[in-house]
Amino acid sequence: MRNPCRAPDREARFTSLYEATYAELLRFAQRRVHATHAEDVVAESFLAAWRRLDDLPPQRDDARAWLFGIVRGVVLNARRGAERQRALAVRLADVPTSLTADVDADLIARQIDVSRAWQHLSAVYQEALALAVLDELSGPQAAAVLGISPIAFRLRLSRARRALRVRLDYLSRTSSTPGHISERTPSS
């Protein structure tokens, strides 16, 4: 069983570790993620290190390697999150290449409109709609998945539905105008 450090000793140990390794960890992260995300990765890594400070190896080189491992784990988690976001961008319309008599042209047109509108939604709105509609999660369940309160999820879902409706209305207006095709975004 570990003996936790007293608070002042713990803080001094962490501060020393931070000062000795921050620049190296930042360079390490910058080689692995977009430059705009490197500082966030290092900050998240130091937060994890603070929480697990009792696991810090006593030798300086071992402690340094331990921190590099934490940064690597944060980078891999971020990549997995990005992959999940890309996977979430579901394909809503699978339009047949040739229309036959038994295919409902209006249904296909609606699918195409929904697909086009979906592509213009933010990833946050896509995720909220997908959890509620495609994954059929309740508000509290979806909120737990996202790590937010049920009230915050309901608000996000409401905004996502509104954004989708606005985009669908815009597409229906532009497609109903004969000879007029426009890719301008709605002003809302």
C-alpha positions in Angstrom: 0.0 0.0 0.0 1.3 3.5 -1.0 1.9 6.2 1.6 0.7 9.4 0.1 3.0 12.4 0.3 2.0 15.2 2.6 0.4 18.1 0.6 3.4 20.5 0.7 5.8 17.7 -0.3 3.4 16.5 -3.0 3.1 20.0 -4.4 6.9 20.6 -4.4 7.5 17.2 -6.0 4.9 18.0 -8.7 6.2 21.5 -9.3 9.8 20.2 -9.7 8.6 17.6 -12.1 6.6 20.1 -14.1 9.5 22.6 -14.4 12.0 19.9 -15.3 9.9 18.2 -18.1 7.3 20.7 -19.5 9.4 21.8 -22.5 10.4 18.3 -23.4 6.8 17.0 -23.1 5.6 19.9 -25.2 8.0 19.1 -28.0 7.1 15.5 -27.8 3.4 16.3 -28.1 4.0 18.8 -31.0 5.6 16.0 -33.0 2.4 13.9 -32.6 -0.5 16.3 -32.7 -1.4 19.5 -34.4 0.5 22.4 -32.9 -2.7 24.0 -31.7 -3.5 20.9 -29.5 0.0 20.2 -28.1 -0.4 22.4 -25.0 -3.8 20.9 -24.2 -2.3 17.4 -24.5 0.5 18.3 -22.1 -1.9 20.0 -19.7 -4.1 16.9 -19.7 -1.1 14.8 -19.1 0.1 16.8 -16.1 -3.4 16.5 -14.7 -3.2 12.8 -15.0 0.3 12.8 -13.5 -1.0 14.9 -10.5 -3.7 12.4 -9.9 -1.3 9.5 -10.1 1.7 11.2 -8.4 2.0 8.4 -5.9 2.9 6.1 -8.9 5.8 8.4 -9.9 9.0 6.4 -10.1 11.7 7.7 -7.7 14.5 7.9 -10.3 14.5 11.1 -12.5 15.0 9.3 -15.8 12.3 6.8 -14.9 9.9 9.6 -13.9 10.6 11.3 -17.2 9.8 8.1 -19.2 6.7 7.7 -17.1 5.5 11.2 -18.1 6.3 10.5 -21.8 4.1 7.4 -21.5 1.3 9.5 -20.0 1.5 12.0 -22.9 1.5 9.1 -25.4 -1.6 7.7 -23.8 -3.4 11.1 -24.0 -2.4 11.4 -27.6 -3.8 8.0 -28.4 -7.0 8.8 -26.6 -7.4 12.0 -28.6 -6.8 10.0 -31.8 -9.4 7.4 -30.8 -11.8 10.3 -30.0 -11.2 11.8 -33.5 -11.8 8.4 -35.1 -15.1 8.1 -33.2 -16.1 11.5 -34.4 -15.4 10.6 -38.0 -17.3 7.3 -37.6 -20.2 9.3 -36.2 -20.5 11.3 -39.4 -22.9 8.7 -40.6 -24.0 8.4 -44.2 -27.7 9.1 -44.2 -28.5 8.7 -47.8 -27.6 5.7 -49.9 -29.0 6.7 -53.2 -29.3 4.0 -55.9 -27.4 4.8 -59.1 -30.4 4.0 -61.2 -34.0 4.8 -60.4 -36.6 2.1 -61.0 -40.4 2.3 -61.0 -40.7 0.9 -57.5 -38.3 3.5 -56.0 -40.1 6.5 -54.4 -38.5 9.6 -55.9 -39.7 11.8 -53.1 -38.2 9.6 -50.4 -34.9 9.6 -52.2 -35.0 13.4 -52.5 -35.7 13.7 -48.8 -32.8 11.3 -48.0 -30.5 13.4 -50.1 -31.7 16.6 -48.4 -31.2 15.1 -45.0 -27.7 13.9 -45.9 -26.7 17.3 -47.3 -28.2 19.1 -44.2 -26.4 16.7 -41.9 -23.0 17.5 -43.5 -23.5 21.2 -42.6 -24.1 20.5 -38.9 -21.3 20.8 -36.4 -19.8 17.6 -35.0 -21.4 18.4 -31.7 -24.9 18.6 -33.2 -24.3 15.5 -35.2 -23.3 13.6 -32.1 -26.3 14.8 -30.1 -28.8 13.8 -32.9 -27.0 10.5 -33.5 -27.2 9.5 -29.8 -30.9 10.5 -29.6 -32.2 9.3 -32.9 -29.8 6.7 -34.4 -28.6 5.1 -31.1 -32.0 5.6 -29.4 -30.6 6.7 -26.1 -32.7 8.6 -23.6 -31.7 12.2 -22.7 -30.0 11.1 -19.4 -28.2 8.2 -21.1 -26.9 10.4 -23.9 -25.9 13.0 -21.3 -23.9 10.3 -19.5 -22.2 9.3 -22.7 -21.1 12.9 -23.3 -20.2 13.6 -19.7 -22.7 16.5 -19.4 -25.9 17.1 -17.5 -29.3 15.9 -18.9 -30.4 19.6 -19.0 -27.3 20.5 -21.1 -28.0 17.6 -23.4 -31.6 18.6 -23.9 -30.5 22.1 -24.8 -27.8 20.8 -27.2 -30.3 18.4 -28.8 -32.9 21.1 -29.2 -30.4 23.4 -30.9 -29.2 20.5 -33.1 -32.8 19.8 -34.2 -33.4 23.5 -34.9 -30.2 23.7 -36.9 -31.2 20.6 -38.9 -34.7 22.1 -39.6 -33.2 25.4 -40.7 -30.9 23.7 -43.1 -33.7 21.4 -44.4 -36.0 24.4 -44.9 -33.2 26.2 -46.8 -32.6 23.2 -49.0 -36.3 22.8 -49.8 -36.6 26.5 -50.7 -33.5 26.4 -53.0 -34.5 23.2 -54.7 -38.1 24.3 -55.3 -36.9 27.4 -57.2 -36.8 26.3 -60.9 -33.3 26.6 -62.4 -31.9 27.9 -59.2 -29.1 26.0 -57.5 -27.3 27.6 -54.7 -24.9 26.5 -52.0 -25.1 29.6 -49.8 -25.7 28.9 -46.2 -28.9 30.0 -44.5 -28.7 33.2 -42.5 -29.6 32.1 -39.0 
